[in-house]
Amino acid sequence: MAEFTMELNDDQKQVRDWIHGFAADVMRPAAAEWDEREETPWPVIQEAAKVGIYSLDFYAQQFFDPTGLGIPMAMEELFWGDAGIALSIVGTGLAAIGVVANGTEEQIGTWIPQMYGTPDDVKVAAFCSSEPDAGSDVGAMRTRAVYDQAKDEWVLNGTKTWATNGGIANVHIVVAVVDPELGTKGHASFIVPPGTPGLSQGQKFKKHGIRASHTAEVVLEDVRIPGSCLLGGKEKLDERLARSRERARSGGGERVKNAAMATFEASRPAVGAMAVGTARAAYEVALDYAKTRTQFGRPIIDNQGVAFQLADMRTQIDAARLLVWRASWMAVAGRPFESAEGSMSKLFASEVAKKVTAQAIQILGGNGFTREYPVERMHRDSAIYTIFEGTSEIQRLVIARTISGMPIR
Ligand SMILES: Cc1cc2nc3c(=O)[nH]c(=O)nc-3n(C[C@H](O)[C@H](O)[C@H](O)COP(=O)(O)OP(=O)(O)OC[C@H]3O[C@@H](n4cnc5c(N)ncnc54)[C@H](O)[C@@H]3O)c2cc1C
């Protein structure tokens, strides 16, 4: 097991600099254009595929970094480049990780390549869990998956919403209810192959931020998929459902709940790292501006009123990164999240990103309020971090329940 260190090793520094170079040279110059167009930046994704940043290998390498810092470091650099474009790039990774974590070897081998396509013909994938009436309350999910034994097919019906890459994805991963009696334990994930009849894109959302990332409803009407598209396979599902029914009968659901909680705690720091990337980007713009903009015959940073804001911004960003790194290390080291440290890191970093990007606008004055400078976009982008992958309120709920042991509502 890796000892915790805050010193990146040479390999990590090399990877970080490589990603940073791509973020600075390719993503940052394209950011304003794709934000205005509100479209998926296919040419940038293609560039990322050509250099090897858009691929499962890239994620796998970062994911298996024994220090735990590979993923947060990669996320920070990509989202430093631009949050909307970065989400277009990593959205497929989120769906792919679902397949890698729960799929059979055959499913991984068949579907992951189709999620990414090739550098000459790039594809994206979508992970569809949220529904109009099931956002924070995942237990309210209504999309149903019913098994047609005669044909060995699953039939999916329902409406998903807020799906990143929804409707434009080559492969959709859809979470659906297979046993409504079991609540969230009765959910399963399915692969919907390219061109499956019955899956269509509903409304595409016009958003406040991360506008280069496509977000849409996904409508499923009698979507028939082969039995082999159930992630993990039918045997494993039947065993899991039987165990859950048995636990429900004997009142022993706690162990399953803890396992699910550990998974969330391990994935949340990655979102925290995205927020750190956006916050750092805005802070750097503000610091440069404050040193060069003169008023009253001196750079505005000469005023404590401005310099102290920058000092606070930097302190908060570094604190956020430390929380993210701690939780990421705990995940790989198998340390129990006794105080919901993963949720803490996501909560703190996402709130810091909103605050720091707002301060950056203030430091740039009128310029900060225009689209001539990137900080207003970064501020709009930062608002997503306190919403997706569990809102700030839900993170507080998780932390409060964990530290108190009480069923706080
Ligand atoms: C741009 C974008 C991309 C997304 N991408 C995906 C994706 O790829 N796949 C996917 O499945 N989902 C995705 N989501 C969905 C996202 O995860 C949900 O928006 C999020 O979980 C919140 O759900 P909701 O929007 O329904 O809000 P709600 O759950 O309705 O919450 C509304 C408000 O009520 C508060 N609230 C709710 N319950 C409680 C409570 N118990 N205590 C205190 N406060 C509470 C919330 O914190 C929030 O402030 C995306 C969302 C966005 C905006």
The ligand as an SDF file (V2000), in Angstrom:
LIG
                    3D

 53 58  0  0  0  0  0  0  0  0999 V2000
  -25.1870   19.5780  -16.3070 C   0  0  0  0  0  0  0  0  0  0  0  0
  -25.6450   18.3590  -15.6110 C   0  0  0  0  0  0  0  0  0  0  0  0
  -25.1290   17.1230  -15.9580 C   0  0  0  0  0  0  0  0  0  0  0  0
  -25.5900   15.9620  -15.3500 C   0  0  0  0  0  0  0  0  0  0  0  0
  -25.1270   14.7480  -15.7800 N   0  0  0  0  0  0  0  0  0  0  0  0
  -25.7450   13.6220  -15.3390 C   0  0  0  0  0  0  0  0  0  0  0  0
  -25.4480   12.3620  -15.9310 C   0  0  0  0  0  0  0  0  0  0  0  0
  -24.6010   12.2510  -16.8300 O   0  0  0  0  0  0  0  0  0  0  0  0
  -26.1380   11.2700  -15.5190 N   0  0  0  0  0  0  0  0  0  0  0  0
  -27.0880   11.3510  -14.5360 C   0  0  0  0  0  0  0  0  0  0  0  0
  -27.6830   10.3240  -14.2020 O   0  0  0  0  0  0  0  0  0  0  0  0
  -27.3730   12.5380  -13.9240 N   0  0  0  0  0  0  0  0  0  0  0  0
  -26.7450   13.6680  -14.3130 C   0  0  0  0  0  0  0  0  0  0  0  0
  -27.0510   14.8900  -13.7400 N   0  0  0  0  0  0  0  0  0  0  0  0
  -28.0730   14.9380  -12.7060 C   0  0  0  0  0  0  0  0  0  0  0  0
  -27.5830   15.3910  -11.3290 C   0  0  0  0  0  0  0  0  0  0  0  0
  -26.8820   14.3470  -10.7100 O   0  0  0  0  0  0  0  0  0  0  0  0
  -28.8300   15.8590  -10.5390 C   0  0  0  0  0  0  0  0  0  0  0  0
  -29.2030   17.1080  -11.0820 O   0  0  0  0  0  0  0  0  0  0  0  0
  -28.5550   15.9760   -9.0730 C   0  0  0  0  0  0  0  0  0  0  0  0
  -28.4220   14.7020   -8.4980 O   0  0  0  0  0  0  0  0  0  0  0  0
  -29.6700   16.7180   -8.3290 C   0  0  0  0  0  0  0  0  0  0  0  0
  -30.9510   16.2140   -8.6630 O   0  0  0  0  0  0  0  0  0  0  0  0
  -32.1070   17.2390   -9.0860 P   0  0  0  0  0  0  0  0  0  0  0  0
  -31.5730   18.1260  -10.1310 O   0  0  0  0  0  0  0  0  0  0  0  0
  -33.3120   16.4490   -9.4050 O   0  0  0  0  0  0  0  0  0  0  0  0
  -32.3820   18.1370   -7.8010 O   0  0  0  0  0  0  0  0  0  0  0  0
  -33.3200   17.7740   -6.5650 P   0  0  0  0  0  0  0  0  0  0  0  0
  -32.9760   16.4490   -6.0260 O   0  0  0  0  0  0  0  0  0  0  0  0
  -34.7310   18.0380   -6.9370 O   0  0  0  0  0  0  0  0  0  0  0  0
  -32.8520   18.8740   -5.5180 O   0  0  0  0  0  0  0  0  0  0  0  0
  -33.3250   20.2270   -5.5520 C   0  0  0  0  0  0  0  0  0  0  0  0
  -32.7960   20.9420   -4.3260 C   0  0  0  0  0  0  0  0  0  0  0  0
  -33.3160   20.3220   -3.1360 O   0  0  0  0  0  0  0  0  0  0  0  0
  -32.2580   19.9400   -2.2880 C   0  0  0  0  0  0  0  0  0  0  0  0
  -32.5910   18.6880   -1.5970 N   0  0  0  0  0  0  0  0  0  0  0  0
  -33.1310   17.5550   -2.1130 C   0  0  0  0  0  0  0  0  0  0  0  0
  -33.2800   16.6300   -1.1590 N   0  0  0  0  0  0  0  0  0  0  0  0
  -32.7950   17.1600   -0.0130 C   0  0  0  0  0  0  0  0  0  0  0  0
  -32.6680   16.7060    1.3420 C   0  0  0  0  0  0  0  0  0  0  0  0
  -33.0230   15.4730    1.6950 N   0  0  0  0  0  0  0  0  0  0  0  0
  -32.1450   17.5480    2.2590 N   0  0  0  0  0  0  0  0  0  0  0  0
  -31.7530   18.7960    1.9100 C   0  0  0  0  0  0  0  0  0  0  0  0
  -31.8510   19.2950    0.6540 N   0  0  0  0  0  0  0  0  0  0  0  0
  -32.3630   18.4930   -0.2840 C   0  0  0  0  0  0  0  0  0  0  0  0
  -31.0650   19.7310   -3.2170 C   0  0  0  0  0  0  0  0  0  0  0  0
  -29.8480   19.8130   -2.5310 O   0  0  0  0  0  0  0  0  0  0  0  0
  -31.2690   20.8730   -4.2020 C   0  0  0  0  0  0  0  0  0  0  0  0
  -30.7550   22.0640   -3.6640 O   0  0  0  0  0  0  0  0  0  0  0  0
  -26.5630   16.0510  -14.3180 C   0  0  0  0  0  0  0  0  0  0  0  0
  -27.0610   17.3120  -13.9270 C   0  0  0  0  0  0  0  0  0  0  0  0
  -26.6370   18.4400  -14.5780 C   0  0  0  0  0  0  0  0  0  0  0  0
  -27.2430   19.7690  -14.1760 C   0  0  0  0  0  0  0  0  0  0  0  0
  1  2  1  0
  2  3  1  0
  2 52  2  0
  3  4  2  0
  4  5  1  0
  4 50  1  0
  5  6  2  0
  6  7  1  0
  6 13  1  0
  7  8  2  0
  7  9  1  0
  9 10  1  0
 10 11  2  0
 10 12  1  0
 12 13  2  0
 13 14  1  0
 14 15  1  0
 14 50  1  0
 15 16  1  0
 16 17  1  0
 16 18  1  0
 18 19  1  0
 18 20  1  0
 20 21  1  0
 20 22  1  0
 22 23  1  0
 23 24  1  0
 24 25  2  0
 24 26  1  0
 24 27  1  0
 27 28  1  0
 28 29  2  0
 28 30  1  0
 28 31  1  0
 31 32  1  0
 32 33  1  0
 33 34  1  0
 33 48  1  0
 34 35  1  0
 35 36  1  0
 35 46  1  0
 36 37  1  0
 36 45  1  0
 37 38  2  0
 38 39  1  0
 39 40  1  0
 39 45  2  0
 40 41  1  0
 40 42  2  0
 42 43  1  0
 43 44  2  0
 44 45  1  0
 46 47  1  0
 46 48  1  0
 48 49  1  0
 50 51  2  0
 51 52  1  0
 52 53  1  0
M  END
$$$$
